[in-house]
Amino acid sequence: MRRPNKGFKMLTKLRIKDQIDKMPEHFTIDELIEKLILIDKIESGIKQSENGKVISEQELENEMEGWFK
């Protein structure tokens, strides 16, 4: 059995079932995947915040300035 990379978060059947139950009666697989990815990113951001892995607004502004140059 192949093991996922360290830090890779596995989905559970319960988590997927919960999201499917919240979807409309008809949906595409792409819509489901997008929803699962969004939820994973939100949960990851919350964990980063809880662990103090955040930057200040000033650091964000400085970083964003570089994006638009």
Contacts in CASP RR format, 6 or more apart in sequence:
PFRMAT RR
TARGET T0000
AUTHOR 0000-0000-0000
METHOD contacts of the structure
MODEL  1
MRRPNKGFKMLTKLRIKDQIDKMPEHFTIDELIEKLILIDKIESGIKQSE
NGKVISEQELENEMEGWFK
4 10 0 8 1.000
9 40 0 8 1.000
9 43 0 8 1.000
9 44 0 8 1.000
11 36 0 8 1.000
11 40 0 8 1.000
15 39 0 8 1.000
16 36 0 8 1.000
19 32 0 8 1.000
19 35 0 8 1.000
19 36 0 8 1.000
19 39 0 8 1.000
20 32 0 8 1.000
23 31 0 8 1.000
23 32 0 8 1.000
23 35 0 8 1.000
48 54 0 8 1.000
55 63 0 8 1.000
END
